[in-house]
Amino acid sequence: MSDVSGGPGNDSSMFDELKAAIEAEQPVVLATIVSVRQPEPEVDVVGPLPEPGAKILLKPGQEPRGTLGNDDLERVVLRDARGELAAGTTGIRHYGPNGEAMQDDVSVFIESFAPPPRMLIFGAVDFTAALTRVAKILGYRVTVCDARPVFATTQRFPYADEVIVDWPHRLLEKVGSTLGPRDAICVLTHDPKFDVPAVIEALKTKAGYLGAMGSRRTTDDRNRRLRGEGVTDEQIVRIQAPIGLDLGNRTPEETAISVCAEIIALQSGRTAASLKDTTGDIHD
Amino acid sequence: MKEILPDLERWRRQGKRVALARVVDIDGSGPRLPGAAMAVNEDGEVAGSVSGGCVEGAVVTESLQCLEQGIRRIVTFGYSDDEAFAVGLTCGGTIHLYLEPLDW
């Protein structure tokens, strides 16, 4: 396509630009016209009919690259593409030839490449190493944070994307506002000195998952301390503690699976029972 | 698409023509979500997958044809499809793939 406009890298192909954005973990969305039906004769098409394969690439804050060949259609698709990217969703949408709603002559595949979700793990323990590995398999960008420099090292957590020596609550004061529903916070310190202030800061975030490790006794003790700091019962319900599903897990690796399985089940709103014992659709 | 980027990059660097198949829609039960992607180069080498292995063989055939003819189109695999494709998903769902040459 010769009709590129705006943004850096115009000498490279649209695929190159898409690839660079995905690899740099920058949000990017690609809209492709995948089918076009010839409209009925009475339909008034303003401008040329869109063609299958026409594409537009959008990075937030930049001019879109490419064109769909019809200004009205393009405006509507760009609006929907921004919405899909914000939600991190991918799917097909149907429009009239000029972007009309409630028509289906033109089908557009809108593919979001949202940056990976984040997992913040507090406490540099053996459970952390295992959880880091499982979280990486699930595609998380993982940060390990512990105030003790002897333990919080990249050598101990080679799978983590970053290892930060700091108090957990201080890191959350800095990055907490950037967390959203796809992100997870796992507090594995099980030391009230660290985890009470960490949980208090974590409750101020919009993270979709907040889990705290510890026995039932530790959990009761932490909840008592949190209430003493003014945390309400409604807030305490949000904390997954003791952390994880009841799998009978003992090892750090088993516990990591239990925690990640709990995250998946909470996100999908499922019961985490065996499929053998449930009925209905396996996927939503 | 993310997981096949290295293969796509390598094939393009080697000057090979590549067809890209992306899951754009699913009806009923489907093993992979929209966005799952598979690519086939002119030598028939494959990267990625679009189902649990049910339709990949047929996608290779369709992809090579796509490269030969340069056609962009939606290909549907499934059980309930009127055109009664010989290849379907064992789970009973229907997947719609968009196939095109990676010429952009």
Interface residues (C-beta under 8 A of the other chain):
Chain A: M1 S13 M14 F15 K19 I22 E23 T32 V34 S35 P52 G53 K55 T90 G91 I92 S107 F109 E111 S112 F113 D281 I282 H283
Chain B: M1 K2 L5 L8 E9 R12 R22 V24 D25 S29 G30 L33 P34 G35 R72 R73 I74 H96 Y98 E100 L102 W104
